[in-house]
Amino acid sequence: MTTSSRTLGDWFSQFDRDAFRLETLDDYSQSGGLDAYQAFLAGQEQPEDYKNSSWVTTVGDATRSGKRMCRVHILSRPLTPYLRFELGWGYRRNAAAGEEFFILDTTDCENPIPAAPDFWLFDDHTAAAMNYDGNGRYLGVDFVVGERVAEFRAYRDAALTAAEPFADWWAKYGE
């Protein structure tokens, strides 16, 4: 892996055209948003700080300036409690700000990219491989540049080819 002089946070305000995210885990609850997740589990309303999070601002700023932000989540049903939260609250909230979502549902088929890690890909030339522990706790990021980025572009292309738009998937399987 290669290091970058930019942090992951820098990339969200400094990419030029597009930012793509591949999510592969069923639970990211140890990586933030715990209060909102607990409110979801308790059947409460979305907390105001969750509805108006800095991420919503980041997405809105990027998409209003003509940049594309999208992600594919690889998952299978039945959904974990965390995925019900992420898709039901997070994706719908972020979509309103302009982020695009796709689902690669492997319930009835093989995962076409089983070795793919969680990552962000910025402008087709920088990948940020996301590292998590076994409980979904974010551990950090490794930046990949140069020839190895082609591997991440291939993961992205395969994921987008096999995925369906979130709204279509949610209409069939959402809760």
Secondary structure as the mmCIF struct_conf table of DSSP 4:
data_model
#
loop_
_struct_conf.conf_type_id
_struct_conf.id
_struct_conf.beg_label_comp_id
_struct_conf.beg_label_asym_id
_struct_conf.beg_label_seq_id
_struct_conf.end_label_comp_id
_struct_conf.end_label_asym_id
_struct_conf.end_label_seq_id
STRN STRN1 THR A 2 THR A 2
BEND BEND1 SER A 5 ARG A 6
HELX_RH_AL_P HELX_RH_AL_P1 LEU A 8 GLN A 14
BEND BEND2 ASP A 16 ARG A 17
STRN STRN2 ASP A 18 GLU A 23
BEND BEND3 ASP A 26 ASP A 26
HELX_RH_3T_P HELX_RH_3T_P1 SER A 29 SER A 31
BEND BEND4 GLY A 32 GLY A 32
HELX_RH_AL_P HELX_RH_AL_P2 LEU A 34 LEU A 41
TURN_TY1_P TURN_TY1_P1 ALA A 42 GLY A 43
HELX_LH_PP_P HELX_LH_PP_P1 GLN A 44 PRO A 47
HELX_RH_AL_P HELX_RH_AL_P3 GLU A 48 LYS A 51
TURN_TY1_P TURN_TY1_P2 ASN A 52 ASN A 52
HELX_RH_AL_P HELX_RH_AL_P4 SER A 54 ARG A 64
TURN_TY1_P TURN_TY1_P3 SER A 65 GLY A 66
STRN STRN3 ARG A 68 LEU A 75
BEND BEND5 ARG A 77 PRO A 78
HELX_LH_PP_P HELX_LH_PP_P2 LEU A 79 THR A 80
HELX_RH_AL_P HELX_RH_AL_P5 PRO A 81 PHE A 85
HELX_RH_PI_P HELX_RH_PI_P1 GLU A 86 TYR A 91
HELX_RH_AL_P HELX_RH_AL_P6 ARG A 92 ALA A 96
TURN_TY1_P TURN_TY1_P4 ALA A 97 GLY A 98
STRN STRN4 GLU A 100 ASP A 105
BEND BEND6 THR A 107 CYS A 109
BEND BEND7 PRO A 112 PRO A 112
TURN_TY1_P TURN_TY1_P5 PRO A 114 ALA A 115
HELX_LH_PP_P HELX_LH_PP_P3 ALA A 116 ASP A 118
STRN STRN5 PHE A 119 PHE A 122
TURN_TY1_P TURN_TY1_P6 ASP A 123 HIS A 125
STRN STRN6 THR A 126 TYR A 132
TURN_TY1_P TURN_TY1_P7 GLY A 134 ASN A 135
BEND BEND8 GLY A 136 GLY A 136
STRN STRN7 TYR A 138 VAL A 144
HELX_RH_3T_P HELX_RH_3T_P2 GLY A 146 ARG A 148
HELX_RH_AL_P HELX_RH_AL_P7 VAL A 149 ALA A 162
STRN STRN8 GLU A 164 PRO A 165
HELX_RH_AL_P HELX_RH_AL_P8 PHE A 166 TYR A 173
#
